[in-house]
Amino acid sequence: MSGGGLYTLSRKEGWRRYVDQPARTRPEVLTVKQLAGLGRDAREEYDEARHGWHANFGILKTPQLAGLHDELGQIVATNRQDPDRVRGAAVIDALPGLGKTTIANTFARDFDRTQIRRFGAFTDEGHERLPVFRVGLTSRTTLRTLNRMICDFYGHPGTERANAAQLASHAVDCVLSCQTRVGIIDDLHFIDPHRKDGVEVSNHLKWLANELPVTFIYAGVGLAERRLFAEGLLGEHSALAQTARRWTRLELPPFHITSNDGRRQWRSLVKSTERQLVLAQHQPGMLVDLADYLFTRSTGHIGSFITLITRGCFKAIRTGAERLTADLFDTVRIDEASEQARSELAAAFAAGRLSTASRSPRRRAAVS
């Protein structure tokens, strides 16, 4: 496995590579006979290409992704206020494994491409144009480390000995010089509004929103439950929190199969995924036939679903099965949350209480 393709989105070089790289080329689907005719080296290269493809075959345009992209587009497009006015922020608040980071990154990538296409790669002053910056918080993020992470994204040379105030000034200079318009801050759940460091970081985010002509897009897990919007304040004091008035909370639900619309969306996801498979023995419809099973294994979480597909494809290639079946998937373990919920969901499907197939009104009444 080559390491030459590794990069991080927390540095501008990695972000630019993510934004600018062309779409991957899907490997040709070979027959079993063609596979057998490959020499050892050619077969290894072909299988490596397939492994890479199945792990990165592109973003599936689910209704959840399309809906949140539309919401984010509206928020960013209407943030045209003059510098003396505060811009609203967007925050994607959802459970793990639902694609929060993917949605934020893909929206920002499209925005970045549009800005570069319209205005060019350099500003009128000759600075590199960077329409987006992106940082991910850690469990020990402080005011200083947040400022440093922003400066590190831009590659600012003066971060080693600078204090928090100097780093904040450097960060403002970078954003203004590079004409950044969107800032992604991921893993916001690491901020604890009940701790001193958390309060400082939360207040600093408000300061950055006041000072920078940027629309912030935050992403995190269980932010409302953590009272991040209320800034840790309780009762009547929560009305004093500015965050709840400035941030637009965008929820991201898992797939559900409690309605015909939900069932159609799930089966559409499975069909879209099936079209990406590069397996010699796979036939159209084989994955769709496993729609119930795949929901049982993933509990409707797209992250768990993609993990199961990726690992299943790897095993199908490595074992020579060249197809995805329930028996093969049964040998693949994924995240613990999905594994724990599996038996209960399987029982519901077996009893006819759940199904991914659309139901007529008469049948729904009979089942209920």
C-alpha positions as CSV (number, residue, x, y, z in Angstrom):
1,M,0.0,0.0,0.0
2,S,1.6,3.2,-1.1
3,G,1.7,6.2,1.2
4,G,2.1,8.7,-1.6
5,G,-1.5,9.6,-1.6
6,L,-1.8,10.6,2.1
7,Y,-2.7,14.1,3.1
8,T,-4.7,16.0,5.7
9,L,-7.4,18.5,5.3
10,S,-6.1,20.5,8.3
11,R,-3.4,22.0,6.0
12,K,-4.0,24.2,3.0
13,E,-2.0,21.9,0.8
14,G,-4.1,18.9,1.7
15,W,-7.3,20.9,1.4
16,R,-6.3,22.1,-2.1
17,R,-5.5,18.6,-3.1
18,Y,-8.9,17.5,-1.9
19,V,-10.6,20.3,-3.8
20,D,-8.6,20.1,-7.0
21,Q,-8.1,16.4,-7.5
22,P,-10.1,14.8,-10.4
23,A,-12.7,12.2,-9.8
24,R,-11.3,8.6,-9.4
25,T,-11.5,6.4,-12.5
26,R,-13.6,3.3,-11.9
27,P,-11.7,0.1,-12.7
28,E,-13.0,-2.0,-15.5
29,V,-15.2,-5.0,-14.4
30,L,-13.4,-8.1,-15.6
31,T,-15.0,-11.5,-16.0
32,V,-13.9,-14.5,-14.0
33,K,-12.1,-15.8,-17.1
34,Q,-10.3,-12.5,-17.6
35,L,-9.3,-12.5,-13.9
36,A,-7.8,-15.9,-14.3
37,G,-5.8,-14.8,-17.3
38,L,-4.0,-12.0,-15.3
39,G,-0.5,-12.6,-14.2
40,R,0.4,-12.3,-10.5
41,D,1.6,-8.7,-10.7
42,A,-1.2,-7.6,-12.9
43,R,-3.7,-9.2,-10.6
44,E,-2.2,-7.5,-7.6
45,E,-2.4,-4.2,-9.3
46,Y,-6.0,-4.7,-10.4
47,D,-7.1,-5.8,-6.9
48,E,-5.3,-2.8,-5.4
49,A,-7.2,-0.5,-7.8
50,R,-10.4,-2.2,-6.8
51,H,-9.7,-1.9,-3.1
52,G,-9.0,1.8,-3.5
53,W,-12.1,2.3,-5.6
54,H,-14.5,0.6,-3.2
55,A,-13.1,2.7,-0.3
56,N,-13.4,5.9,-2.2
57,F,-16.0,5.5,-5.0
58,G,-17.4,9.0,-4.4
59,I,-20.1,10.6,-2.4
60,L,-23.6,9.1,-2.6
61,K,-26.0,12.0,-3.1
62,T,-28.5,11.0,-0.5
63,P,-31.6,13.1,0.4
64,Q,-30.0,14.0,3.7
65,L,-26.9,15.3,1.9
66,A,-28.9,17.2,-0.7
67,G,-31.1,18.8,1.9
68,L,-28.2,20.0,4.1
69,H,-26.2,21.2,1.1
70,D,-29.3,23.3,0.2
71,E,-29.6,24.7,3.7
72,L,-25.9,25.5,3.9
73,G,-26.0,27.1,0.5
74,Q,-28.8,29.4,1.6
75,I,-27.0,30.4,4.9
76,V,-23.7,31.1,3.1
77,A,-25.3,33.0,0.2
78,T,-27.3,35.3,2.5
79,N,-24.4,36.1,4.7
80,R,-23.6,39.3,2.8
81,Q,-23.6,41.6,5.8
82,D,-21.0,44.5,6.0
83,P,-18.1,43.9,8.4
84,D,-19.9,45.8,11.2
85,R,-22.6,43.2,11.4
86,V,-22.5,39.7,12.7
87,R,-23.0,36.8,10.3
88,G,-25.0,33.7,11.4
89,A,-23.3,30.3,11.6
90,A,-24.5,26.8,10.7
91,V,-24.0,23.8,12.9
92,I,-24.6,20.2,11.9
93,D,-25.7,18.4,15.0
94,A,-26.2,14.7,14.8
95,L,-25.3,11.2,16.0
96,P,-22.0,9.6,15.0
97,G,-21.8,7.8,11.7
98,L,-24.3,9.9,9.8
99,G,-22.0,11.9,7.5
100,K,-21.7,15.3,9.3
101,T,-18.1,15.8,8.3
102,T,-18.6,14.5,4.8
103,I,-21.5,16.9,4.2
104,A,-19.6,19.9,5.6
105,N,-16.5,19.0,3.6
106,T,-18.3,18.3,0.3
107,F,-20.3,21.5,0.5
108,A,-17.2,23.5,1.3
109,R,-15.3,21.8,-1.6
110,D,-18.0,22.8,-4.1
111,F,-18.0,26.4,-2.7
112,D,-14.2,26.6,-2.9
113,R,-14.3,25.4,-6.6
114,T,-16.9,28.0,-7.4
115,Q,-15.0,30.9,-5.8
116,I,-11.7,29.9,-7.6
117,R,-13.6,29.6,-10.9
118,R,-15.2,33.1,-10.5
119,F,-12.4,35.1,-8.9
120,G,-9.1,33.2,-9.7
121,A,-6.5,31.5,-7.7
122,F,-4.9,34.7,-6.4
123,T,-6.3,37.9,-4.9
124,D,-5.8,41.4,-6.5
125,E,-3.0,41.9,-4.0
126,G,-1.3,38.7,-5.2
127,H,-2.1,36.5,-2.2
128,E,-3.1,32.9,-2.6
129,R,-6.9,32.7,-2.6
130,L,-8.2,30.2,0.0
131,P,-12.0,30.4,0.0
132,V,-12.2,27.8,2.9
133,F,-10.3,27.0,6.0
134,R,-10.9,23.8,8.0
135,V,-9.8,22.7,11.5
136,G,-10.8,19.8,13.7
137,L,-10.9,20.3,17.5
138,T,-9.4,18.0,20.0
139,S,-10.3,17.1,23.6
140,R,-7.7,19.5,24.8
141,T,-8.4,22.4,22.6
142,T,-7.7,25.8,24.3
143,L,-8.0,29.3,23.0
144,R,-4.3,29.3,22.0
145,T,-4.4,25.9,20.2
146,L,-7.5,26.9,18.3
147,N,-5.8,30.0,17.0
148,R,-2.7,28.0,16.2
149,M,-4.7,25.4,14.3
150,I,-6.1,28.1,12.1
151,C,-2.6,29.5,11.5
152,D,-1.2,26.1,10.8
153,F,-3.9,25.5,8.1
154,Y,-2.6,28.6,6.3
155,G,1.1,27.7,7.0
156,H,1.8,30.9,8.8
157,P,5.5,31.0,9.8
158,G,5.1,32.8,13.1
159,T,3.3,30.3,15.2
160,E,6.1,28.7,17.3
161,R,6.6,31.5,19.8
162,A,3.5,33.5,19.5
163,N,1.0,33.8,22.4
164,A,-2.7,33.4,22.1
165,A,-3.4,37.1,21.3
166,Q,-0.6,37.1,18.6
167,L,-1.9,33.9,17.1
168,A,-5.4,35.4,16.9
169,S,-4.0,38.4,15.1
170,H,-2.2,36.1,12.7
171,A,-5.3,34.1,12.1
172,V,-7.3,37.3,11.2
173,D,-4.5,38.4,8.8
174,C,-4.6,35.0,7.1
175,V,-8.3,35.0,6.6
176,L,-8.4,38.5,5.3
177,S,-5.4,38.2,3.0
178,C,-6.6,35.0,1.5
179,Q,-10.2,36.2,1.2
180,T,-11.6,33.2,3.0
181,R,-15.3,33.1,3.1
182,V,-16.2,29.8,4.9
183,G,-14.6,28.3,8.0
184,I,-15.2,24.7,9.0
185,I,-14.7,23.7,12.6
186,D,-15.3,20.0,13.1
187,D,-15.7,17.9,16.3
188,L,-17.3,20.8,18.2
189,H,-18.5,18.4,20.9
190,F,-15.0,18.5,22.4
191,I,-15.8,21.9,23.8
192,D,-17.1,21.6,27.3
193,P,-19.1,24.7,28.2
194,H,-18.8,23.9,31.9
195,R,-15.0,24.1,32.0
196,K,-12.9,27.2,31.9
197,D,-11.1,26.2,28.7
198,G,-14.4,25.4,27.0
199,V,-15.9,28.7,27.9
200,E,-12.8,30.5,26.6
201,V,-13.0,28.6,23.3
202,S,-16.7,29.2,23.0
203,N,-16.3,32.9,23.6
204,H,-13.4,33.0,21.1
205,L,-15.6,31.5,18.4
206,K,-18.0,34.4,18.9
207,W,-15.1,36.8,18.7
208,L,-14.0,35.3,15.4
209,A,-17.5,35.5,14.1
210,N,-17.5,39.2,15.0
211,E,-14.1,39.9,13.5
212,L,-14.1,37.8,10.3
213,P,-16.1,38.1,7.1
214,V,-16.6,34.3,7.3
215,T,-19.6,32.0,7.6
216,F,-18.7,29.3,10.1
217,I,-19.9,25.8,9.6
218,Y,-19.6,23.7,12.7
219,A,-20.1,20.0,13.1
220,G,-20.5,17.9,16.2
221,V,-22.2,15.1,18.2
222,G,-25.1,15.8,20.6
223,L,-24.4,19.5,20.8
224,A,-27.9,20.4,22.0
225,E,-27.8,17.7,24.7
226,R,-24.4,19.1,25.8
227,R,-26.1,22.6,26.2
228,L,-23.5,24.1,23.9
229,F,-26.2,26.4,22.4
230,A,-27.0,27.6,25.9
231,E,-23.3,28.0,26.6
232,G,-23.7,25.9,29.7
233,L,-26.2,28.3,31.3
234,L,-29.3,26.9,33.0
235,G,-32.9,28.0,33.5
236,E,-33.7,31.7,32.9
237,H,-30.0,32.4,32.4
238,S,-30.0,30.4,29.2
239,A,-31.8,33.3,27.5
240,L,-28.5,35.3,27.9
241,A,-26.6,32.9,25.6
242,Q,-25.8,34.5,22.3
243,T,-25.0,31.2,20.5
244,A,-28.6,30.0,20.3
245,R,-29.5,33.3,18.6
246,R,-26.6,33.2,16.1
247,W,-26.3,29.5,15.1
248,T,-28.7,27.7,12.9
249,R,-28.9,24.0,14.0
250,L,-29.2,21.5,11.2
251,E,-30.1,18.0,12.2
252,L,-29.0,14.9,10.2
253,P,-31.3,11.9,10.9
254,P,-30.4,8.3,10.0
255,F,-32.3,6.4,7.3
256,H,-35.6,5.1,8.5
257,I,-38.0,2.5,7.1
258,T,-41.2,3.5,8.9
259,S,-42.7,5.1,5.8
260,N,-42.8,4.4,2.1
261,D,-40.6,7.5,1.4
262,G,-38.1,6.3,3.9
263,R,-38.1,2.8,2.4
264,R,-37.7,4.2,-1.1
265,Q,-34.7,6.3,0.0
266,W,-33.0,3.3,1.6
267,R,-33.4,1.1,-1.5
268,S,-32.2,4.0,-3.6
269,L,-29.1,4.2,-1.6
270,V,-28.5,0.4,-2.0
271,K,-29.1,0.7,-5.8
272,S,-26.7,3.6,-6.1
273,T,-24.1,1.7,-4.1
274,E,-24.6,-1.4,-6.2
275,R,-23.7,0.5,-9.4
276,Q,-20.3,1.2,-7.9
277,L,-19.2,-2.4,-7.3
278,V,-16.4,-3.9,-9.3
279,L,-16.8,-7.6,-8.7
280,A,-16.6,-10.3,-11.3
281,Q,-19.5,-12.4,-10.0
282,H,-21.8,-9.6,-9.1
283,Q,-25.1,-9.4,-11.0
284,P,-27.5,-6.4,-11.0
285,G,-30.0,-6.7,-8.2
286,M,-28.0,-8.9,-5.9
287,L,-27.3,-6.1,-3.5
288,V,-30.8,-4.8,-3.6
289,D,-32.1,-8.2,-2.7
290,L,-30.1,-7.7,0.6
291,A,-31.7,-4.4,1.4
292,D,-33.4,-5.7,4.6
293,Y,-30.2,-7.4,5.7
294,L,-28.1,-4.3,5.1
295,F,-30.5,-2.2,7.1
296,T,-30.3,-4.7,9.9
297,R,-26.5,-4.6,9.9
298,S,-26.2,-0.8,9.6
299,T,-29.3,0.4,11.6
300,G,-29.7,3.0,8.8
301,H,-26.5,4.8,9.6
302,I,-24.7,5.6,6.3
303,G,-21.2,5.4,7.9
304,S,-21.9,1.8,9.1
305,F,-23.4,0.9,5.8
306,I,-20.4,2.1,3.8
307,T,-18.0,0.4,6.2
308,L,-19.9,-2.9,5.7
309,I,-19.8,-2.5,1.9
310,T,-16.1,-1.6,1.8
311,R,-15.0,-4.5,4.0
312,G,-17.3,-6.9,2.3
313,C,-15.9,-6.0,-1.1
314,F,-12.4,-6.4,0.3
315,K,-13.2,-9.9,1.5
316,A,-15.0,-10.8,-1.7
317,I,-11.9,-10.0,-3.7
318,R,-9.4,-11.6,-1.2
319,T,-11.4,-14.8,-0.9
320,G,-12.2,-15.1,-4.6
321,A,-15.9,-15.0,-4.0
322,E,-16.3,-11.9,-6.2
323,R,-19.8,-11.3,-5.0
324,L,-21.5,-9.9,-1.9
325,T,-23.8,-12.3,-0.1
326,A,-25.4,-12.4,3.4
327,D,-23.1,-15.3,4.2
328,L,-20.0,-13.3,3.3
329,F,-21.3,-10.2,5.2
330,D,-21.8,-12.4,8.2
331,T,-18.0,-12.8,8.5
332,V,-17.5,-9.1,8.5
333,R,-17.6,-7.1,11.8
334,I,-18.3,-3.4,11.8
335,D,-18.9,-0.8,14.6
336,E,-20.0,-2.0,18.0
337,A,-23.2,0.1,18.0
338,S,-24.4,-1.6,14.9
339,E,-23.4,-5.1,16.1
340,Q,-25.3,-4.6,19.4
341,A,-28.5,-3.5,17.6
342,R,-28.4,-6.3,15.0
343,S,-30.2,-9.1,16.8
344,E,-33.2,-6.9,17.7
345,L,-33.6,-5.5,14.2
346,A,-33.2,-9.0,12.7
347,A,-36.1,-10.3,14.9
348,A,-38.3,-7.4,13.8
349,F,-37.6,-8.2,10.1
350,A,-38.2,-11.9,10.7
351,A,-41.5,-11.1,12.4
352,G,-42.6,-8.9,9.5
353,R,-42.7,-5.8,11.7
354,L,-40.1,-4.1,9.5
355,S,-39.4,-4.2,5.8
356,T,-37.5,-2.1,3.3
357,A,-40.0,-2.9,0.6
358,S,-42.8,-0.3,0.0
359,R,-46.1,-1.4,1.4
360,S,-49.7,-0.8,0.2
361,P,-52.1,0.9,2.6
362,R,-54.0,-2.4,3.1
363,R,-50.9,-4.3,4.0
364,R,-49.7,-1.5,6.4
365,A,-53.0,-1.7,8.2
366,A,-52.8,-5.5,8.5
367,V,-49.2,-5.4,9.9
368,S,-50.0,-2.7,12.4
